[in-house]
Structure formats: structure tokens, C-alpha cells
Amino acid sequence: MALEGMDLEAVQPVIAQLGNAVSELQTLMSSTNSAYSTIESSWAGNDANQFHSQWPSFVQALTQAHSDLTQLHTHLQTNFSAQQTASNQY
């Protein structure tokens, strides 16, 4: 008979890793914005203009990655909790 469900002991550290990754990405976003402020005030010319014009797409990509990773983490936590509840009923 095959078992169905989640190996809670195996998945719990993954949830912690994803949570850490979400936090690290948030920190990266903050430090990147700070770095951009320095670059913006310290670089002029055609190359700088091109870089500055591309910056919003970089920010959008980081923001989307953070959002997607947060959703993945939340989804896994929700399923983990549901599996814990189901397992405790037996």
C-alpha cells in the first residue's frame, strides 16, 4: 500500500530555507536600491542614461522574484500545516 502525503521532517527545513531566502532577497533589494542611489548621483553620460533607463525593469524583476518566492513559501507553509493537521488526526 502506497502512502500519500508529505514527509514533514523532510519539508520543514525547506520551509525554513525558503523563509531565509525571502529575507535575504528583501535585504538584497534594499542594498541594491541604496547602491543605485549612489550610482545615480555619481554617473553621467550616454552609458549612464542607458543604465538609468533600464533600472526600473531590474527593480521590477527583483520585486517579482520576491513576490513569487514569498508566495511559494506561503503555499508550502499552508500545505505543511494542513499535512500536520491531517497527520495528527491519525
N, C-alpha and C positions, 0 to 999 in steps of 0.2 A: 504494500500500500504506500503510495507516494504522499509525502507530507506537502502541505501547501502553506505558504505564509512567509514571514520574514524572520531571518536569524537576527534577533535583537542584539545579541552580543557582538555580532559582526558589523551591524549597521550603526550602532551607537557611536563608535569612534569616527565614522564617516560623517555623521551629523556634526560632530564637534569640528572636524576638519573643514567642512563647508562653512560653518559659522565663523571660524577663524579666517577663511578666505574672504568672506563678505566684509569682515572688519578690516582686513589688510587692503582690500580693494578700495574701501572708503578712505583709508589713510593715504593710499596712493593718489586717489582723486584730489584730496586736499593738498598734498605736497605738489602735485602736478599743476594745480591752479596757482599755487604760490610761485612756482618756478616760472610759469607763463607770465605772471605779473612782472617779474624781473626781466624776462626776455623782451616783453612788450616795451618796456621803458629803456632798454639797452641796445636795441637793434633797429636800424632803419635801412631803407633801400628796397630795391625790387624783390630780392630774395626774402627779406623780412615781410614785405607786403603779401607775398605768396604764402608764407608760413602763417601769418596772421589770418589770412582769408580761409585757410584750411583748419584753423584751430577749432571752430565750432563743430566740425564733423568729428574731430578727435574727442572732444568733450562728450558729444552725443554717443559715440561708440563706447566710451568708458561708462557713461551713465546707463546705457542699455545693458552692458555686461553686468554692472552692479545689480540692476533690476532683475535680470534673468537669473543671476546666481542667488539672489535673495528669494526669488520665487521657488527655485529648485530646493533651497534649504528649507523653506517653509513647507513645501509639499512633502518633503521627506520626513520632516518632524511630525506632520499631521498623520502620515501613514504609519510612522513608528508608534505614535500614541494609540492609534486605532488597533495596531497589532498587539500592543501591550495590554490593552483593554480586553481584546479577544482572547489572548493567552491566559489572562487572569481569570477568565470565566470557566476554564477547564481545570 
